[in-house]
Amino acid sequence: MSLAFLFPGQGSQFVGMGKDIAGAVPEAKHVYERADAALAPLGLSISKVSFDGSDEDLKQTAVTQPAILTHAVAVFEVLKARGVTPSVAAGHSLGEYAALVAAGALTLEDAVVLVRRRGLFMQEAVPAGQGAMAAVIGLAPEAVAAACAEAAAATGEVCSAANFNSPEQTVIAGSAAGVAKAGEILKARGAKRVLPLPVSAPFHCALMKPAEEKLAPFLAAAHFRPLAIPVVTNVDAMETTDPEVARESLRRQVCSPVRWVESVQRLAALAPSALECGPGTVLAGLARRIAKDWPVKTTSTAAALAAFAS
């Protein structure tokens, strides 16, 4: 059966994530052991912080990113061992790394170290309090992008669309002043809500350029293999099996918006159904708003995973 795998990004983490799966399924336990060994030189036990860490621990970008990646790959390996594999894949922001592991382009070890560094570089890129992100509900993406451009011109600050998540939800990012000005414009133009997001940095905008520049040499040094299945990239919303396109897409996505609406539309054209592979159910919810008749199942817990893989 042709099946798309969707790999979640930041915001899908939860306290105790992966503990039930790793405790019950050998394939998942092995993934956590491999991730722990790879991250030990960088001072992180991903199993300890995932299974027993606090909500505050998991909200740190440099922890969140490898935690979500490891959970997603653990779920993927459990499914693969039971004969459930994707014909195409995509991941939201950091989820693209998990998609590339599923496609065989990156090893788990390389991917988890890359996202640990990615998270650290993103945290360092903008001093605390100087950047912001907000979710805009109830306006077309084009109207949101236009308001961001107007706010940037009016303030001389960075503000742009960061995540095109659904036809009615676009996340914006930039300096605190730029995002605040955009919020005023958006409310005046009929946005139902403009919700500040509790994030540690303004992702997917020009303020992330220092993070992109620091990450670039690590991406360049990583070994990318030809992809066994197509991955639809965030930056182009088109599929690729070219390892060099995949590598460059990961570099570009640090400062570029996540084109999730177009990505899901492309995935729905390539596979009749999908599986959200990893923690949470965010992507399944977004998919219902983008491609209403496209069935997406979730695998966030051991019970959900067992039901799907049985």
C-alpha positions in Angstrom: 0.0 0.0 0.0 1.3 3.4 -0.9 1.6 5.4 2.3 3.0 8.8 3.3 4.9 9.3 6.6 4.6 12.7 8.3 7.3 13.5 10.9 6.4 16.2 13.5 8.4 19.2 14.5 8.9 21.3 17.6 5.8 21.7 19.8 4.8 18.0 19.6 6.9 17.0 22.6 5.4 15.8 25.9 6.7 14.7 29.3 7.5 11.0 29.3 7.6 10.8 25.5 8.8 7.5 24.2 9.0 5.8 27.6 6.1 3.4 27.0 7.3 2.5 23.5 11.0 1.9 24.5 9.9 -0.1 27.5 7.7 -2.3 25.5 9.4 -2.7 22.1 13.0 -3.8 21.6 13.4 -1.9 18.3 12.4 1.4 20.0 14.7 0.7 23.0 17.6 0.2 20.6 16.9 3.5 18.9 17.1 5.3 22.2 20.4 3.5 23.1 21.9 4.5 19.8 20.8 8.1 20.2 22.2 8.2 23.7 25.6 6.9 22.5 25.7 9.5 19.7 24.7 12.4 22.0 26.9 11.5 25.0 29.9 13.6 23.6 27.5 16.6 23.4 26.4 16.2 27.0 22.9 14.8 26.6 21.1 11.6 27.5 18.0 11.8 25.3 16.4 8.8 27.0 16.7 10.4 30.4 15.4 13.8 29.5 12.6 12.3 27.3 11.4 9.7 29.8 12.0 11.5 33.1 12.6 15.2 32.3 10.3 18.0 33.1 8.2 20.1 30.7 10.8 22.9 31.1 13.6 20.5 30.2 11.8 19.5 27.0 11.0 23.1 26.0 14.7 23.9 25.5 15.2 23.9 21.8 18.5 22.1 21.9 16.7 19.3 23.8 13.3 19.3 22.1 14.8 18.8 18.6 16.8 15.6 19.3 14.0 14.3 21.6 11.3 14.6 18.9 13.7 13.2 16.3 14.6 10.1 18.4 10.9 9.4 19.2 10.0 9.7 15.6 12.8 7.3 14.4 11.9 4.9 17.2 8.3 4.7 16.0 9.5 4.4 12.4 11.8 1.4 13.3 8.9 -0.3 15.1 6.7 0.1 12.1 9.4 -1.0 9.7 10.0 -4.2 11.7 6.3 -5.0 11.3 6.3 -4.4 7.5 4.8 -0.9 7.6 6.9 1.4 5.5 6.4 4.7 3.6 6.4 5.3 -0.1 7.0 9.0 0.4 7.8 11.1 3.4 8.0 14.7 4.8 8.7 16.3 8.1 7.7 19.7 9.5 10.8 21.7 10.1 13.2 19.5 12.2 10.9 16.6 11.2 12.6 16.7 7.8 15.7 15.1 9.4 13.5 12.2 10.6 12.1 11.9 7.1 15.6 11.7 5.7 16.5 8.9 8.2 13.4 7.0 7.1 14.5 7.5 3.5 18.0 6.2 4.2 19.8 9.4 3.5 21.1 10.0 7.0 21.9 7.6 9.9 20.1 8.1 13.1 23.4 9.0 14.7 24.3 11.7 12.2 20.8 13.1 12.3 20.4 13.3 16.0 23.8 15.1 16.4 22.9 17.5 13.6 19.6 18.5 15.2 21.3 18.8 18.7 23.7 21.3 17.1 20.8 22.9 15.1 18.9 23.5 18.3 21.9 25.0 20.1 22.7 27.3 17.2 19.1 28.5 17.0 19.0 29.2 20.8 22.2 31.2 20.4 21.2 33.2 17.3 18.9 35.7 19.0 19.2 36.9 22.6 16.3 36.0 24.9 13.4 38.4 24.5 14.5 40.0 21.3 12.7 37.6 19.0 9.1 36.4 18.8 6.7 34.2 17.0 2.9 34.3 16.8 0.2 32.1 15.2 -2.3 34.0 13.0 -5.7 32.4 12.8 -8.4 33.3 10.2 -6.6 35.1 7.4 -5.3 33.9 4.1 -1.6 33.2 3.9 -1.1 35.9 1.3 -2.7 38.5 3.6 -0.5 37.5 6.5 2.7 37.7 4.3 1.6 41.2 3.1 1.0 42.4 6.7 4.5 41.1 7.7 6.1 43.0 4.9 4.2 46.2 5.9 5.3 45.8 9.5 8.9 45.2 8.5 8.9 48.3 6.4 7.2 50.4 9.1 9.6 49.3 11.9 12.8 48.5 10.1 12.7 45.2 11.9 12.5 41.6 10.7 9.1 40.1 10.4 8.0 37.4 7.9 5.8 34.3 7.5 7.6 31.3 9.1 5.2 28.4 8.8 2.3 28.1 6.3 0.6 25.4 8.5 -2.9 25.4 7.1 -5.2 27.6 4.9 -6.3 29.4 8.1 -3.2 29.3 10.3 0.1 31.0 9.4 2.9 31.4 12.0 5.0 34.6 11.8 8.5 35.3 13.2 10.9 38.1 13.6 12.0 40.7 16.1 9.7 41.3 19.1 8.9 44.8 17.7 8.3 43.6 14.2 6.0 40.8 15.3 4.1 43.1 17.6 3.5 45.6 14.8 2.4 42.9 12.4 -0.1 41.7 15.1 -1.6 45.2 15.2 -2.0 45.2 11.4 -3.4 41.7 11.2 -6.0 42.3 13.9 -7.1 45.5 12.1 -7.5 43.4 8.9 -9.7 40.8 10.4 -7.5 38.1 11.9 -9.6 36.0 14.3 -6.6 35.6 16.7 -2.9 36.5 16.9 -1.5 34.2 19.5 2.1 34.7 20.8 4.0 31.4 20.9 6.1 30.3 23.9 9.3 29.6 21.9 12.9 30.3 22.7 13.8 31.8 19.3 12.2 33.2 16.1 12.5 30.2 13.8 12.4 30.2 10.0 13.2 33.9 9.5 16.2 36.0 8.6 17.2 36.4 12.3 18.3 32.7 12.1 21.1 33.5 9.7 23.8 33.0 12.3 22.4 29.6 13.1 22.4 28.7 9.4 26.0 29.8 9.0 27.1 27.7 12.0 25.1 24.6 10.9 26.3 24.7 7.3 29.8 23.2 7.8 28.3 20.3 9.8 25.8 19.6 7.1 28.5 19.8 4.5 30.6 17.2 6.4 27.7 14.8 7.0 27.4 11.7 4.8 24.2 11.9 2.8 23.2 8.8 0.8 20.7 8.6 -2.2 17.2 8.6 -0.9 15.4 5.2 -1.1 12.0 7.0 -1.2 11.1 10.6 -2.1 11.1 13.2 0.6 9.0 16.4 0.0 11.1 19.3 1.3 9.9 22.2 3.4 11.6 24.8 1.3 10.3 23.7 -2.2 7.3 21.6 -1.3 8.4 19.1 -4.0 9.8 15.6 -3.7 13.5 14.7 -4.2 15.7 11.6 -4.0 18.9 13.6 -4.6 21.1 13.6 -1.5 22.6 17.0 -2.4 19.2 18.6 -2.8 18.3 17.1 0.6 21.4 18.5 2.2 20.9 22.0 0.7 17.3 22.0 1.7 18.2 21.4 5.3 20.5 24.4 5.2 18.0 26.6 3.5 15.1 25.7 5.8 16.8 27.4 8.8 15.9 30.8 7.5 13.1 29.9 5.1 9.4 29.4 5.7 7.9 25.9 6.1 5.6 25.4 3.1 3.5 22.8 4.9 0.2 23.5 3.1 1.8 22.9 -0.3 3.8 19.9 1.1 0.7 18.1 2.3 -1.1 18.8 -1.0 1.8 17.3 -2.8 1.9 14.3 -0.5 -1.8 13.7 -0.9 -1.3 13.6 -4.7 1.4 10.9 -4.2 -0.2 8.6 -1.6 -3.8 7.9 -0.8 -3.3 7.9 3.0 -0.7 8.9 5.6 0.7 8.2 9.1 2.0 10.8 11.5 5.1 9.0 12.7 6.3 10.3 16.1 5.0 12.3 19.1 1.7 14.2 19.1 -1.1 14.6 16.7 -0.4 18.1 15.4 0.2 17.1 11.8 -2.9 15.0 11.5 -4.9 18.0 12.7 -3.3 20.2 10.1 -3.8 17.7 7.4 -7.6 17.6 8.1 -7.6 21.4 7.3 -5.5 21.1 4.2 -6.6 17.9 2.5 -10.0 17.2 4.2 -10.5 13.7 2.6 -7.0 12.5 3.1 -6.9 9.9 6.0 -4.0 10.4 8.5 -3.5 8.0 11.4 -1.3 8.8 14.5 1.3 6.8 16.5 2.0 9.0 19.5 1.7 6.2 22.1 2.5 2.5 22.4 -1.2 1.8 22.3 -1.8 3.8 19.1 1.3 2.2 17.5 0.2 -1.3 18.4 -3.2 -0.7 17.0 -1.8 0.5 13.7 1.0 -2.1 13.4 -1.1 -5.1 14.4 
